[in-house]
Amino acid sequence: MNLTANISQPSGEVAKARLKQVIFQDRMQTSPEKLQMLRGDLLQVLQSHLDIDEDELDMHLCATSLNANIPIKGWKK
């Protein structure tokens, strides 16, 4: 979950993304810590099979979806 502002991203878009995150957490009755745990679990499973570029990883959980850009370097043997 990346909620940090991007220099090229308008502040209104950042605020909208943060509001969606708060609404999601409220509806799902979860905490940011639990979402971080979920993100870590998903990443751990993927890393057991794939070599992933974590520096370029972009994963967002929002109200109704999981959006992820996971750069894959290759398959693990």
N, C-alpha and C positions, 0 to 999 in steps of 0.2 A: 504494500500500500504506500504509494508515494503521494504524500500530501504537501510536499515542499513546493514552493513557488519556483517556476522556471522563468528565467529572465525574459524570454520571448512570450510568455503566457500572460495575458491580461489579468489583473487582480480580480476582476469579476468572475473569470473562469476558475481561478483558484478558490475563491469563496464558494462558488457553486459546488465544486468538487468536495470541499470540506463539509458543506451542509448535507450533501448526499451521504457522506460517510457517517455523519451524526445520526441522520434519519435511519440509515441501515442498522447502525448499532442499537438504536432504540427499538426498532421493530423486531430485531432478532434477539433482543435482550442479552447482548453480549458486550464485552469490554474490548478496548484496544489491545490489551494483553492477549486475550483469547484469539483475536484475529491474527496477531503476530505469531501465536503458536500454530494456528492453521497454516499460515504462510510457510512457516518453518517446516511443518510436516509435509506439505506439498512439495517443497523444494527438496527435502530429504529423499522422498520417494523418487522424484525425477533424477536426482543425482546418483541414485543406486543403479540407474540404467544408462544415463547420459552424462557426457562431459559438458557442463554448462558454463558459459561466461557470466559469472555472477556480477561483474562490474556493469554489464549492460542489461541485466535482468530488470524487467518492469512488470510488476504484478499488482493489480487493483481489484479489490473486492468492493462492489457497490450494491445498491439496493436489490437488484435482481440478477446480477451476473458476476462472473469472475473473468476479468480481462487480463491476459498475460502475453507478454512478449518475452520469450525465453530463448536467447541465442544459444544454439546447440553447436558445440565444436565437433562432436562426434559421439559415437556409441562406445560404451565401456565394454571391455571384453569379458 
